[in-house]
Amino acid sequence: MACEISSSSVVITPQALLQHWQGHRRLTRRLIEAFPEEELFRFSLGGMRPFSVLAMEFIKMAVPTLRGVISGGWKFVGTTAEPTTRAQLLWLWDETTEEINQLWPRILPHRFQEMDTAFGQSEGPVSGLLLYVIENEIHHRNQGYVYLRSLGIEPPAFY
């Protein structure tokens, strides 16, 4: 039996999407904490990037994407110097998390369904652009799981 869905139907609320994203961010933070300090910044397999570089990619995408969603102006903003310690990386992670929480309520509800082009590259509905940021983190976080296992470290449970 087919079900008609109008364009105004909601599959997930904005608040539920934020909570979903923050759940992923909490898990990624636990993964950062699980890495030995040195391996966080240098260890890789098969030419893949160290996990600290991947974590910085997540950090550098999150807030600029939200600002683009809110304003329609898509600009990457450079961060301060790259972290060289786990403590510095976790501080940046936590600062980004707080900024996400502050910016999220400024997204107007209709924006989630609007089409936009992020950073002059990716065109799609704003909800899809946000999902890309979340899925990118999930995808690369899995590299961190492989790294930890290859180092003989049990990664944090993902549930």
C-alpha positions in Angstrom: 0.0 0.0 0.0 1.5 3.3 -1.1 1.5 6.3 1.2 1.5 9.8 -0.1 3.9 12.2 1.6 3.6 15.9 1.2 6.6 18.2 0.8 5.8 19.5 4.3 6.0 16.0 5.9 8.7 15.8 8.5 10.8 12.6 8.8 13.1 14.0 11.6 12.8 17.2 13.5 15.7 19.7 13.4 16.3 19.0 17.2 16.4 15.3 16.6 18.9 15.7 13.8 21.1 17.8 16.0 20.9 15.2 18.7 21.8 12.5 16.2 24.8 14.5 15.0 25.9 15.2 18.5 25.7 11.5 19.3 28.2 10.9 16.5 30.4 13.7 17.7 30.4 12.2 21.3 31.6 8.9 19.8 34.2 10.5 17.7 35.5 12.4 20.8 35.8 9.0 22.6 37.8 7.7 19.7 40.2 10.7 19.9 40.6 10.0 23.6 41.4 6.3 22.9 44.4 7.0 20.7 47.8 7.1 22.2 49.1 10.6 21.9 51.8 10.0 19.4 49.8 7.7 17.1 46.9 10.1 17.0 49.1 12.5 15.0 51.3 10.1 13.0 49.8 6.6 12.6 48.2 5.7 9.3 47.7 2.7 7.1 47.9 2.4 3.3 48.6 6.0 2.8 45.5 7.2 4.7 45.7 10.3 6.8 46.4 10.2 10.6 43.3 10.4 12.7 44.1 13.9 14.0 44.0 15.2 10.4 40.6 13.5 9.9 39.3 15.0 13.2 40.4 18.4 12.0 38.5 17.9 8.8 35.4 17.3 10.8 36.1 20.5 12.9 36.8 22.6 9.8 33.6 21.5 8.1 31.0 21.7 10.9 30.8 25.4 11.8 31.4 26.8 8.3 28.6 24.5 7.0 26.2 25.7 9.7 27.0 29.3 9.0 26.4 28.7 5.3 23.0 27.0 6.1 22.0 30.0 8.2 23.2 32.8 6.0 23.5 31.3 2.5 27.1 32.6 2.5 29.4 29.6 2.1 33.0 30.5 3.2 35.5 28.3 4.9 37.1 30.1 7.8 40.6 29.1 8.8 41.2 27.9 12.3 44.0 28.7 14.5 47.2 26.7 14.4 46.8 23.0 14.0 46.8 21.1 17.3 49.9 19.2 18.3 48.5 17.5 21.4 45.4 15.4 22.1 44.4 18.0 24.7 44.5 20.8 22.1 42.5 18.7 19.6 39.9 17.9 22.3 39.6 21.5 23.2 39.0 22.5 19.6 36.5 19.6 19.4 34.6 20.8 22.4 34.6 24.4 21.2 33.2 23.3 17.9 30.5 21.3 19.7 29.5 24.3 21.7 29.4 26.5 18.6 27.2 23.9 16.8 24.8 24.0 19.7 24.7 27.8 19.6 24.3 28.1 15.8 21.7 25.3 15.3 18.7 27.2 16.7 19.4 29.9 14.1 18.5 27.7 11.2 15.1 28.7 9.9 12.9 25.6 9.5 12.3 26.1 5.8 16.0 26.1 5.1 16.2 22.3 5.5 14.2 21.8 2.3 15.8 24.6 0.3 18.3 23.9 -2.4 21.7 25.5 -2.0 25.3 25.0 -3.2 27.8 24.5 -0.4 31.2 26.2 -0.9 30.6 26.5 -4.6 30.8 22.7 -5.0 28.0 20.6 -3.6 24.4 21.3 -4.7 21.5 19.8 -2.9 18.8 20.3 -0.3 20.3 21.9 2.9 19.2 18.8 4.8 21.4 16.7 2.5 24.3 19.0 2.9 24.0 18.6 6.7 23.8 14.8 6.3 26.9 14.9 4.2 28.9 16.5 7.1 27.5 13.8 9.5 28.2 10.9 7.1 31.7 12.2 6.3 32.5 12.0 10.0 31.0 8.5 10.3 33.0 7.3 7.2 36.3 8.6 8.4 35.7 7.7 12.0 35.7 4.1 10.8 39.3 4.6 9.7 40.0 5.4 13.3 38.5 2.1 14.4 40.8 0.3 11.9 43.8 2.3 13.2 43.1 1.5 16.8 42.5 -2.2 16.1 45.8 -2.4 14.2 47.5 -0.8 17.2 46.1 -3.5 19.4 43.6 -1.1 21.1 40.0 -2.0 21.6 38.0 1.0 20.2 35.1 2.4 22.1 31.7 0.7 21.6 29.7 2.4 18.9 26.3 1.8 20.5 
